[in-house]
Amino acid sequence: MSERAVCPHCNGNLKTAALVNRGAAGCTWEEIQCITCHGSGTVDSDWLARTEEAKAAGKVLRAERLERGESIARAAGRLSMSLAEYSRLERGWLS
C-alpha cells in the first residue's frame, strides 16, 4: 500500500467550503465533503507528487507565454486546445 499525505485541498479537515447552487433558492456557501480526498483527509503521496509536478510545469508554461506577450486564447489556439483546457494546463489540472 502506498503512503498517504495530508490532502492539499482541505488540509486534512475532510470538508471544504463550496458555492452550492440551490436552483430557485439561489447559491449559498456551504461546507461539503472534500472533492479531492473524498472526505478521508488524505491523498496518495504519489498522486500528490504528480500534482505538484504538473503545477510546476504549468507555472513554467505561463511564464513562457507571458514572456512572449501571448494571451491565453492565442496560446490555446496555437496548440489547438480550448481556452478552458489550456487554462487547466497552466494551473496543473491537466497533464
N, C-alpha and C positions, 0 to 999 in steps of 0.2 A: 504494500500500500504506500502511496506517495505521501510526502509530508504536506501538512496544511499550513496556511498562512492566514493572518487576520484579513478579513475582507476589506479592500481599499474603498469600497463604496459606503458601507455602513459602519466601518471601523469596529466591527465585532458586536455592534448593538442589535443585530438581527432585523432591524427596521430602519426605514428611511422616510423622509418627507417627500410627498409627491402631490402634484396638482391633479386632482381627480375630477373628471367631467361627469357631472350628475345629470346630464341632459337638461331638461327644462328648469331644473333647480339651480343650474349653473355649476361653476367649478369651485372646488374648495380644496384647501391644503389639508392633507390627511397623512397620518403615519401608516405606512403599509409595509408588508414583508419585503425585505431587500430583494431586488430582482437579480442581483449579481450572485449572491451566495444562497438564495432561496431560503433565507431565514436561518441559516446554520451559523453565521458569523465568521465562517472561514471559507477559503478557496484553496484549490490545489496549488501548491507552490510552483509547479511547472507552468500552469496557466498564468499565474501572476508574473513570472519571469518573461513569458512570451508577450504578455500585455505591455509590460514596461519596455520591452524592446520595440514593439510596434509604436508606442507613443514617442520613443526617442527618434525612430526613423521618421515619424510624421513631423516632428519638430524640425528635422533637417530639411524635409521637403518644403515646409512652409518658409523656412529661412531662405532657401534657394529661390523659391517663387518670388518672395518679396525682393530679393536682391535683383532679380530680373525685371522687377516692376510689373509683374504679371498678376492679373486678377484671378480669383478662384475660378470664375466662369471660363476664362481663357485657358487656364491650365487644364481644367476638366475637358474642355472641347478638344484641346491638343491631344489628350490621351484617350479621346472617345469615351469619356465617362460622364455620368450625370453629375451635376453640381453636388448633389447630396452624397454620392459615392466618393467624390474627391474630398469633400469636407470630412467625411468619416475617415478617409485615408490619412489626412493631415492630423486628425485627432487621435489616431492609433486605434480606431474602432474597426478598421477594415484592413486585412493584411493580404 
